[in-house]
Amino acid sequence: MSEIKIPVLDLKPQYEQIKDEVQGAINRVLESGQFIMGPDVKLFEQEVAKYVGVKHAIAVNSGTDALVIGLRALGIGEGDEVITTPFSFFATAESISNLGAKPVFADIDSKSFNIDPKEIKAKITPRTKAIMPVHLYGQPAAMGQIMELAQEYGLKVIEDCAQSFGARYWGTCSSCQGHCQETTLESLRGKFTGAIADVGAYSFFPSKNLGAYGDGGMVVTNDDQVAEIARMLRVHGAKKKYHNEVLGYNSRLDTLQAAILRVKLPYLAQWNEGRRQVAKTYNELLADVAGIITPELADGHVFHQYTIRVLDGKRDKVQQYLGEQGIGSMIYYPVPQDQLPVYQGQYPKMPVSDLLGTEVLSLPIWPEMASENMAVVVNVVSGVLE
């Protein structure tokens, strides 16, 4: 295995751009001595709410907690069913199961990698209480159809936005084919992911498009009651200190992380556009390479990952050769959630998800990535597949 020359993600150029601002923010917090729920937390919540276009933003300590707290705030609990995608990180299903609810998996669309609305409808039962779409790799799910299904069946919707901060929904989903009502699309077009449904849940894990220098998460909503419950749950179930009303969590975003994220937020649109330009260049360079399918440059997609499909059983060979040439890559995700040991044997097969689990490969991407590095990556990929 060669020494890594092109990592799957390089955060150093971003840090160099904002180093002085970050150091200033850290020093400000250190000098204040307010490390838990300090002023920067509230200010960051206000700034996110304004940016996303929602009434409430509640900072928590991870994206997983944002999902758990968001679900609980919507009233999801023991015996309920929540329909979600099998093709996501385990935190998606885990958050449902940890509340005593049951994740029900609906297969995905092969172009967008996101949950297929037609499959959702087939999974709805009298026990279904919510739908949890994931905006995978930074591409918005087919929210028009999903919101219409939710309205038709009286369901709640919580968006897993761990990979999609700054993505916008424009109603151009590959799985839609004009199935949405025009009035629905008009009401949703241009909205940021997270601001579309009852609740949005973000992760600020360092590798995310908006990443902290540690763990962090956020619950967003326009519902006053949901926001009040979420704020209670993050501090041990108390509205007033030492007056705990329900069993909650210790899930607060550190002031240091909030201060760092406040520095980063104004740069997010620039960084997301940088990712889109990297994806566009990759698509152009890979256009004539046989044996792969490149991702859609879909409207609103912010390319948390640039993920190709490698066909004919050659994915692992390509990844191995990339590593030998010092190029990082990742498989998101080799084992769909429904096939993980914790759930194995409990669900019917998901043919599209199962197939993509053997084909997907995420290539290096970051906003400042040089075209020369992209060319090196593409030359290696094409060399294996010739």
Secondary structure, DSSP 8 states (H G I E B T S, - for coil): ----SB-S---HHHHHHHHHHHHHHHHHHHHHT--BS-HHHHHHHHHHHHHHT-SEEEEES-HHHHHHHHHHHTT--TT-EEEE-SSS-THHHHHHHTTT-EEEE--B-TTT-SB-HHHHHHH--TTEEEEE-B-GGG----HHHHHHHHHHHT-EEEEE-TT-TT-EE-S--TTTTT-S-HHHHHHHTTEETTSSSSEEEEE--TTSSS--SS--EEEEES-HHHHHHHHHHHBTTBSSTT-B-S---B---BHHHHHHHHHHGGGHHHHHHHHHHHHHHHHHHHTT-TTEE-----TT---SSEEEEE-TT-HHHHHHHHHHTTB--B-S-SS-GGGSTTTTTSS---HHHHHHHTTEEEE---TT--HHHHHHHHHHHHHHH-
